[in-house]
């Protein structure tokens, strides 16, 4: 049965972005494949990234790590960013996963369970997960990696970036035997003094720009398309969609495409959203509904069964996210299981 909405994942573009990030930083790239590789399929993406030379992966949840370990085998190192959440120590150990320890209770629980290789997160100002610098533990057996996370890497001019870098360098110096990992996607482009020993990019691997806008150094990995179900004429004065979200000032020709909020297309796409169709950027008209969006094809070529590109090589992920009032991360991770996945490359 033909899929009406499809998310196409270009693994060659993923490989290109991996090597672009490696060239930009000059250090090993440890891909973040959490949240099912931002919705693109962690198993397929991880396998390609490992084939390109990656040897360390990051996930968020222990369950993600267990699934990934079963798929990729024993070779790569897999870190779990949530750390040793109470009740997960056995699963972490059995799957040879390394928790990123975020507070003293996690450290105690991990050591009580027998310990083993692990990482340590230092909160250098984001006030998310991690030890505050003044609470960081003394060096301990099994510590293989120390990391922190940038809060404002998408804004290179933000002074907090340098403050976090310097704070991290000071704390990391207490653990001379541990690998130092600091830069996320945006951090990969802040300069060599942010790279340390390894970087942990996420969104830039999958085609999002480091500053929330398209970046020519990176290729689009994900393309979301939806098929046209119907084409109709709307006379002037008539409305389109729920709550009269759009009223035609002049006669319009519209196409109804098989994609809606049940597929992950946010209602916030109204009124600024648009799709690419046969060489023309076509605005969305009216409210996004559960299964259908309406697009203006008055100035475009449109035939029943054509596919419109919601984001991809012609309608960039970052531009689509901006129009929806959100970020590329949310656009990718919101694509639901109803949308067929297709892998190329």
N, C-alpha and C positions, 0 to 999 in steps of 0.2 A: 504494500500500500504506500502510495506517495505521501511523503511528509509535507504538511502545509506550512510549517515553520521549521527552519533548520539553522543550527549553529555549526558552522564549518570552522574547523580548527586546522590551521596551516602549521604543521610541525617543522617545515623548513624555515618558516619565518621565526618560529620559536628558537630554533638553532641559531639563526642569524643574530637574534637579540642576545642570546647567551654569549656569543663570541664578541658582540659589540660591547657588552658590559665588561667582559674580561679585558678587552683592549683599552677601555676607558679607565680602568682602575689599576691594571697591571698585577692583580692578585687573583687567587682562586675565587670562583663564583660558586656560592652555596645556595642553590635555588630554594625559594619558599614555594612549596606546593600545597599549602594548607587550603582548606575549604575546597577540596577537589580541584586543586590548581585554579583557584578563583572561578570555579564553575566549568572549566574547560576539560576536565578529566585528568585526575592526578596520575593514574596508572600510565596512560598514553604519554602524557607530558614528561613524567619522571623517566620513563624508559628512554625517551629521545634525549633528554638532558644528560642522562648517564652515558648514553652512547657518544655524546659530544664531549665527554670528559669530566662531567661533574662527579664528585665522589661523596658529597654530603648534602643531605636534604633537610628541610625544616617543615614540620607540620604544627598545627595548633593543639589538636586533641590526641590523647593516647589511642583512641579508636581509629583515628585516621592513620596513625603510625602502624598499628597492627595490620590494617588492610594493605597498606603500602608495602610493608615487609613481606607479606605473603605474595605480593605481585612481583617485587623486584629482587627477591632473594637476599642472601646474607651479606653481600659485598658492601653496599653503601652505608655510611653512617647516617642515622636518622635521629634528629633532635626533636623533642616535643616541647613546644613553647609554654604550654600550660604548666609544665613541671610535673613533679611527683604529687599530683592531686590525691588526697586521701582515698585509699582503696584501689589505686592503680599500680602500685609498686610491683605486684606480681606480674601483671600484664606487661608492664614495661620491661621487666627482666626477661620474661619468656620470649618476647619478640625482639630482644636485643635493641631496645630503644633507649635513648639517652635523654633524661629529663633536663630541662633548663630550670634550675632551682631558683625560686623567686622570693622565698622568705625562710625564716629559721625553722618553722615547722616542717616545711618540705625537706630541708636539709636533714633534720632529725629523722623523719620518716624514711628517707632514702637510705640513710646510713643504718637505721634499724633493720631494714629489709635486706641488708647485705652490701649496699652501696654498689659501686661499679662506675664506669665512665659516665660523666655528666657534664652539664654546663652550669654557669652561674650568670644570672642577669642582674645588672646594676641599673637602678633607676637614676638617671642623671638629670632629671628635671621634668619628665613627662607625667610623673605621678600615675603611672599605669603599673604593670607588673615589675617586680624586682626589688632587691635590697637597696635601701638608701646608702649612699657612700659611707656614712658614719657607722652603719650597721653591718657592713660587709664582713663576712666571716674570715677567720684566719685561713691560710692555705690548708687544704685537706686532700687526702688521697683520693684519686679518681677524677679530680677536676681536670677536664680536657679543654674547656673553652670558657671564656668570659666575654659577655656581650652587653650591649646597651642598645637603645633605640632612639633615633632622632624624632623629635616632635614636629619640626618645621622644615624638613629637608626640601619640600616643594617650593620654599621661598629662600633662595640662596642669600638674600640680603638680610635675613633675620639673624640678629646677633646671638640668639639662643643656640644656633648651630655650633658656633665656636665655643660657647660656654659648655655645652654638653660634650663636645670633643675633648676639651681640656680636662673636664671632670672624669671622663672615661679613661683617658690616658693615665691620670694619676692613680685611679683605683686599679686599673689593669696591671700597673707596675708592681703591685703587691703579689701578683701571681705569675712569676716569670716563666713557668713551665706551660702555661695555658695559651691556646690560640686566642687571638683577639679579633672579635667581629663586631663592627659598629655600624657600617653604612647599610641603609636600606636602598630602595630604588633611587630616590632623589639624592641620597648621600653618595651614590656612585659617581655623581657628576659635580660634587662640591670641591674636588681636588684631592691630590694624593695623600694629604695629611688626614683624610677621613677614611682611607681605605684600610689601614692597619694590616692584619694578616689575611683576612677574607671578608667578602661582602655577602649580604643576604638580600638580593633583589627579589621583588615579587611582581608588582604591576608592570614594570618595564619589560620583564620577560614576556609578558602577555600582550604587549603592544601599547600600553598606556604611557604617556609622556611623563618625565620626572617632575614636571612643574604643572601638571594638570592640563596641558595642552599638547597638540601633536608635536613630535620630535622626529626630524628627518633621519636621525641615526637609528631609529627603531622601525621595524616593520609591523604592520597589523597582523595579528595572529588569529583573531576571532572575527567571523562575519556572520551576522544574524540576518536572515532573510525570511520573508513571508509572502505567500502566494496571493494573487488577486482572486477574490471569490466572485466579485460582481462589479460592474461599472454602470453608473447611472448619471442622469442629468438632474441637477437641482435648480429649479427656477429661482429667480430673485425673490427674496422675502421669506423663503422657506428655511428651516433650520436643519442642522445635522447633529444626530446623536442625542444623548441624554441631556435633560435640563436646558435644551436649546443652547448648547455650548457654543455653537457657531451659527450665525444667521447670514445667509448669502446676500450681499449687497447687489451683486450682479449674477447672472446665470453662471453656474459652475458645473464642471464635469468631475465626478469623484470616483475613486476606486476604493472598494472595501477589501482590506487585506487581513489574512488569517493570523492575527497576532493581537494579544491584548494583555491585560494585567495577569491573567492566568498563565501567561507565557513569560512573565517577568517584565513586560513593558509598562512602566509606571504611569499612573494617571497624571503625574506631574509633567508628562510630555506635552500636555495641553496648557497653553496655546502655542508654545515655541518649537515643538518637535517637528522633525522633517525626516523624509526618507529619500534615498537615491533610486530613481527608476529610469532606466534606459537613457542615461546621460543627463537627467534633469533632477534637481533637488526639489522635491514636492512637499509642501507643508502639510502637517496633520490638521484636520478640521474637526472641531468639536472634541468631546470627551473620549478618552480611551475607555473602551468597555472591556468586558472580561475576555472576549474571544476575537474582537474585531477592532481595527482602526480604520478611519476614513482619511484618505489623502486626496489632495487637490491635483488632478491630472489634466486640468484645462489646457495647460501649456506643454503637456508631455505626451509622448507616445505610450499608450497603455492598451494591452490586450488581455482578455481573460486568460488566466493561467500564468501571466508574467510574475516574476518575483521582484519585490522591492527590498532594498538593502537598508536595514535600520541602523546598522553600523558595520564598518569593514573598510576595505581599501578606498572606497569612494566617499563614505560618510564616516569620518574618523570617530573612534571610540570616545576620545576626549570632547570633541565637538558635540556628539550626541548626548554625552553626560551633562555638559554645560547647558544645553537646551532643556534638559529635563530637571535642571536645578540640583544636580547631584554630582558624583564623581565616578570615574571609570570603574573603580573597584566595585561599587554597588551595582552598576549596570551589568557587569559580568556575573557577579555572584547571584544576581536576581533571576537569571534565565532559568526557567523551571524544567523539571524532568519531562514535561509534555513536549518540549522542543527536541526534535531529533538531533543527535550529534553525528557529525560526519568528519572524518579525519583525512587530510591530504598530506602528501609528502612523507 
